[in-house]
Amino acid sequence: MNFNEWFDENLSDYASDIANHGADAGYPHITYYSDTTVIYDRFENQIFEALSQDADDMGYDNIDAMTSQFARADMLDFPEGRKCLLVWYMCEKRARELDDQEAA
């Protein structure tokens, strides 16, 4: 199972809300560090690849330059926060993809 499949199975009912309001609003499976840490560890390579590609596509020199611009960049200062923030990023990315598919 990849991250998108995990999201579709667990959070697709919330995709529109996540796409429009962000993943930090309190949704199942992605509210607590204990949950997001497990998700991050499970999909770490895929998350890194997506972040790397997105940073490159957006013209950033590296992932850190991109993530330092996130609204909740303060979470990058400790391991559990970093993992949570990057899981939220992936959730928002997938939610926007699903929201765009519905609109088409």
N, C-alpha and C positions, 0 to 999 in steps of 0.2 A: 504494500500500500504506500502511495506517495502522499505528500502533504495535501494536494488538491482533493484526492480521494478521501482523506481523513476529514478535511473541512466539509466536503459535500455530505459525508455521512453524519457528521456531528453538529454542523452549524448552518447548513444551507437554509433552514427556516429563518435564520436571522441575517442572511446575506444582505438584504436591502438595508436593514438598519445599520449593520456594520459598515457598509459602503458609504452610507450617508452621515453617520454619526461617529464613526470610529470604533475600534475594538476595545477601547478602554472604558466603555459604558457599562460593563458588567454582564457578560454572557456566559452560559455554561461552558465549562472546560478551559476558559481563558481568563478567569478572574483572579485566581490565586497563583502565587509563585510556584507552589508545589505542583500545580497542574502544568503551567507553562514551561517549567523546567523539564518535565518529562517529555512534553511535546517537542521542545527545542532539541533535547538530546536525541530523540528518535529521528528527527528530520534535519539534523544539523548540516549535513552535506548539501542537501537540497536548498535549505535556507541560505547557506553561504553562496551557492551558485546563483540563486535568484538575486541576492543582494549585489553580488559582483557584477552581474549582467546589467542590473538596473543602474548601478552607479556609473558604469561605463556608458550606458545609453544616455544618461542624463548629464554626462560630461564631467563627472567628478573624478578626481585622481585615484580614489580608493573608497572602500566601504565606509571607513571612519569619517571621511570628509562628508559623505552623504548623510550618515546617521547623526552626525553632530548637528544637522539642521532640523531634525525631527522635533516636533512640539514637546515631546517628553524626553528630550536628550539627557535630562538629569538622571534618568534611569540607567544610563550607560555607565555610571560610576561604580556599580557593584554587580557581581556576576548574575544573581537572580534577576535583577532589574534588566540587565542587558538581554538575557534570554527571553524574558517576558516581552520586552519592547520589540524584539525581532520576530517573535511569534505573532504579535499584534500586527506588525508590518505585513507578514505573509497572509494573515487573515484578511486584512483590508485589501490587499492586492487581489486575493481570490474572490472576495466579496464584490469588488468592482468588476471583475471579469464576468461573474454570474449576473450582476445587475445589468451590465452592458448587453449580455446575451438576451436577457429578458426584454430589453428595450428594442432590440433589433427585430 
